[in-house]
């Protein structure tokens, strides 16, 4: 499972680099446009679109890694429970995460099928939208696997202060 999580770490990294490149290039292109009095147009077409989809991919691809380190807990309450209750709550949390990601992934997959049937494309660059929805469905699949793996593996002692 660690190999799957590392793969999605790399996908998230590439999406982050892509987003940063697009944003920096867009800002520099607009600066050149302004400084040249509108003579030089080095603006990247569809930059908002590229940055938005890159951000979306980065968030979903990074969730398997985020789940391995614990997403959110209310330590004021959780720390009061015995370790066996803490471990049980963590298992329930991971199973709920897996169930939620399964539903979201199923919805993304259904939307992907609709996008294929209709031939929907992004507004500025004409990228087939089913590619994004399909990639998000795959990311959700990785989140499901991670949640199940975390819920079903032998538990280590609970420590929220790692």
C-alpha distance (Angstrom), angle and dihedral (degrees) to the residues before:
residue distance angle dihedral
X1 . . .
X2 3.78 . .
X3 3.82 89.2 .
X4 3.81 90.6 55.9
X5 3.80 91.0 48.7
X6 3.81 91.5 48.3
X7 3.82 89.9 50.7
X8 3.80 90.6 54.4
X9 3.83 89.2 45.9
X10 3.81 86.5 59.8
X11 3.81 92.1 47.0
X12 3.82 89.4 51.4
X13 3.82 90.4 48.1
X14 3.82 92.8 50.9
X15 3.81 90.3 47.7
X16 3.82 90.4 50.2
X17 3.81 92.6 48.9
X18 3.81 90.5 47.4
X19 3.79 91.6 49.9
X20 3.81 93.1 47.8
X21 3.81 91.9 47.1
X22 3.80 92.0 50.5
X23 3.80 93.3 47.2
X24 3.83 94.4 47.2
X25 3.82 92.6 44.4
X26 3.79 90.7 47.9
X27 3.79 93.0 50.3
X28 3.82 91.6 47.1
X29 3.81 90.7 46.2
X30 3.78 91.1 52.7
X31 3.81 90.1 47.3
X32 3.82 90.8 53.0
X33 3.81 89.1 46.8
X34 3.81 91.4 52.4
X35 3.82 95.4 43.1
X36 3.81 92.3 48.6
X37 3.79 91.9 50.7
X38 3.79 90.8 -115.5
X39 3.82 94.6 -52.1
X40 3.82 96.4 113.4
X41 3.78 116.5 49.7
X42 3.79 107.4 -168.0
X43 3.78 93.9 154.6
X44 3.80 113.9 136.1
X45 3.79 108.9 -122.0
X46 3.79 111.1 -123.5
X47 3.81 93.7 12.2
X48 3.81 93.1 145.2
X49 3.80 89.5 49.8
X50 3.81 93.0 48.8
X51 3.80 93.3 46.9
X52 3.82 92.3 47.5
X53 3.80 95.2 50.5
X54 3.81 91.3 43.3
X55 3.80 90.2 53.2
X56 3.79 91.2 48.4
X57 3.81 91.9 50.8
X58 3.80 92.1 45.5
X59 3.80 92.7 53.6
X60 3.79 95.8 48.1
X61 3.81 95.0 41.0
X62 3.81 91.7 51.4
X63 3.82 95.4 51.7
X64 3.83 96.1 84.3
X65 3.83 90.0 58.0
X66 3.79 91.7 43.0
X67 3.80 90.2 53.2
X68 3.81 91.9 54.6
X69 3.80 90.3 60.0
X70 3.79 95.6 43.0
X71 3.76 121.8 -95.6
X72 3.82 106.8 -137.6
X73 3.78 135.0 -21.0
X74 3.76 133.9 169.8
X75 3.78 100.2 -125.0
X76 3.80 94.9 -172.0
X77 3.78 88.4 66.7
X78 3.81 102.4 27.0
X79 3.82 95.2 52.0
X80 3.82 90.1 60.3
X81 3.83 92.6 63.4
X82 3.81 125.0 86.2
X83 3.82 116.2 -102.4
X84 3.81 93.6 -105.0
X85 3.83 90.4 56.3
X86 3.81 90.8 46.4
X87 3.81 90.8 52.1
X88 3.80 90.9 47.5
X89 3.79 91.6 50.5
X90 3.80 90.6 49.2
X91 3.80 90.3 52.8
X92 3.80 91.3 49.5
X93 3.80 90.4 47.6
X94 3.82 91.9 51.7
X95 3.81 91.5 47.9
X96 3.81 90.5 49.9
X97 3.81 89.6 49.1
X98 3.81 89.9 51.2
X99 3.82 91.7 48.4
X100 3.80 92.7 47.9
X101 3.82 92.3 47.6
X102 3.82 89.6 48.6
X103 3.81 91.3 55.0
X104 3.81 93.0 45.4
X105 3.82 91.2 46.1
X106 3.81 90.8 49.7
X107 3.82 89.4 51.5
X108 3.82 91.3 48.4
X109 3.81 89.7 49.3
X110 3.82 90.9 51.2
X111 3.79 90.4 49.1
X112 3.80 89.6 48.7
X113 3.80 89.9 55.7
X114 3.82 90.4 49.9
X115 3.80 90.6 49.6
X116 3.80 90.5 51.7
X117 3.82 91.8 49.6
X118 3.80 94.1 47.2
X119 3.79 96.0 37.8
X120 3.82 92.4 -130.2
X121 3.78 115.9 -175.9
X122 3.78 134.4 -174.1
X123 3.78 114.6 -89.0
X124 3.80 102.2 -120.1
X125 3.80 107.0 27.3
X126 3.79 101.3 24.7
X127 3.81 93.4 -127.1
X128 3.82 111.5 164.8
X129 3.79 105.1 -104.5
X130 3.79 93.5 -147.4
X131 3.81 87.8 73.7
X132 3.80 91.2 64.1
X133 3.79 95.1 43.3
X134 3.80 91.0 46.8
X135 3.80 91.2 50.4
X136 3.81 90.4 49.0
X137 3.81 90.4 50.2
X138 3.82 89.0 53.0
X139 3.82 90.4 49.0
X140 3.79 89.0 51.3
X141 3.80 88.4 51.7
X142 3.80 88.9 55.7
X143 3.81 90.1 49.4
X144 3.82 89.5 51.4
X145 3.80 91.4 50.6
X146 3.79 91.6 46.7
X147 3.81 92.7 49.3
X148 3.81 91.7 49.3
X149 3.79 91.9 45.3
X150 3.79 91.9 50.7
X151 3.81 92.9 45.7
X152 3.81 96.1 47.5
X153 3.81 102.9 37.9
X154 3.80 120.5 95.2
X155 3.79 108.4 -84.2
X156 3.76 124.7 -119.3
X157 3.81 119.1 -147.0
X158 3.79 111.5 -70.1
X159 3.79 115.9 -106.7
X160 3.77 120.3 159.7
X161 3.79 91.6 -177.7
X162 3.85 97.9 71.4
